[in-house]
Amino acid sequence: MPRFILLEHVGAPDDPAGIHVDLLLEADGGLCRTWRLAALPRPGAGPVDARPLAPHRVAWLDHEAGDVSGGRGFARRIAAGVYEPAVAGVTDEREAISVTLRGDRFTGRLHLVRAGDRWCCRIVPPDLRG
């Protein structure tokens, strides 16, 4: 099963807030689809802003904590585990992505939805529909 990780990233020079969360979903070809989240999504809470980033190396899925190369801050693992794509209803992945997370801190359905040039991310706990 493909893996996911959520990393707290502080001190990135291109981040005006100074802190964000990176969401990485393992994909084919040894890379991870990656989004910068404005905050940590909380199961059952409202959506958070998300911005797609360039694919990251799969080695990040094993990251615990450490400096990011090139003076781009510090990243530490918040949560990790495996995921499976949602099977109910095929969607265009350029517009929406839904996966079921099974991890050490998060279990439930993760939704990434595009609205115009913006994306948002939310996690629906397993006991709720979404």
C-alpha positions in Angstrom: 0.0 0.0 0.0 1.3 3.5 -0.7 2.4 5.6 2.2 1.7 9.2 3.4 3.4 11.6 5.8 2.6 14.9 7.3 5.7 17.1 8.1 5.8 20.3 10.2 8.0 22.6 8.2 9.4 25.7 9.9 11.8 28.4 8.6 11.1 27.9 4.9 12.3 31.2 3.2 9.3 31.3 0.9 6.7 30.9 3.7 5.5 34.2 5.0 3.8 32.5 8.0 7.1 30.8 9.0 5.4 27.5 9.6 3.3 25.1 7.5 2.5 21.4 7.1 3.7 19.4 4.1 1.4 16.5 3.0 3.1 13.9 0.9 1.3 11.0 -0.8 3.5 8.3 -2.3 3.0 8.0 -6.1 4.4 5.9 -8.9 7.9 6.6 -10.1 9.6 7.0 -6.8 8.1 10.4 -6.1 5.4 11.8 -3.8 2.6 14.2 -4.7 3.0 17.1 -2.3 0.9 19.9 -0.9 1.7 22.8 1.5 -1.1 23.0 4.1 -1.6 26.3 5.9 -2.2 24.3 9.1 -2.6 20.7 10.4 -6.0 19.4 9.3 -7.9 18.1 12.3 -10.3 15.1 11.8 -13.8 16.4 11.7 -12.8 20.1 11.6 -13.2 22.5 8.7 -10.9 22.5 5.7 -7.4 24.2 5.6 -5.9 25.9 2.6 -3.6 23.7 0.5 -1.1 24.6 -2.3 0.3 21.9 -4.6 4.1 21.7 -4.6 6.6 20.1 -6.9 6.9 16.3 -6.3 9.2 15.3 -3.4 11.5 12.3 -3.2 10.0 9.2 -1.7 12.9 9.3 0.9 10.9 12.0 2.7 8.4 9.3 3.8 11.0 7.9 6.2 11.9 11.4 7.6 11.8 11.9 11.4 13.3 15.3 11.9 16.1 17.4 10.5 17.3 20.3 8.4 16.0 20.7 4.9 18.8 21.0 2.4 19.7 24.4 0.9 18.9 26.3 4.1 15.2 25.8 3.6 14.3 25.3 7.2 13.6 22.3 9.5 11.0 19.5 9.0 9.7 17.0 11.6 7.3 14.2 11.2 3.8 14.7 12.7 2.1 11.7 11.4 2.6 8.9 8.9 1.0 5.7 7.6 -0.5 4.1 4.6 -3.4 5.2 2.3 -5.6 3.7 -0.3 -7.4 5.7 -3.0 -11.2 6.0 -2.5 -13.1 3.7 -4.7 -16.5 5.3 -4.6 -17.0 7.7 -7.5 -14.2 8.3 -9.9 -13.0 11.9 -9.8 -10.6 13.9 -12.0 -7.4 14.1 -9.9 -6.8 17.6 -11.2 -9.9 18.7 -9.4 -10.2 16.4 -6.3 -8.4 13.6 -4.5 -9.9 11.4 -1.8 -7.9 8.7 0.0 -8.4 6.7 3.1 -5.6 7.2 5.7 -4.5 4.5 8.2 -1.8 6.0 10.3 -0.2 6.4 13.7 -2.2 9.6 14.3 -4.8 10.0 11.6 -7.4 7.5 10.4 -10.2 8.5 8.1 -10.9 10.0 4.7 -8.6 12.8 3.4 -10.1 15.1 0.8 -8.2 17.5 -1.3 -10.5 19.7 -3.4 -9.7 22.3 -6.0 -11.8 25.4 -6.3 -10.5 27.6 -9.1 -6.8 28.2 -8.4 -7.1 27.2 -4.7 -7.1 23.9 -3.0 -8.4 22.9 0.4 -7.8 19.8 2.6 -9.9 18.2 5.2 -10.0 14.9 7.1 -13.3 13.1 7.8 -13.1 10.7 10.7 -14.1 7.1 9.9 -17.4 7.3 11.8 -18.6 10.3 9.7 -19.4 10.3 6.0 -17.8 12.7 3.7 
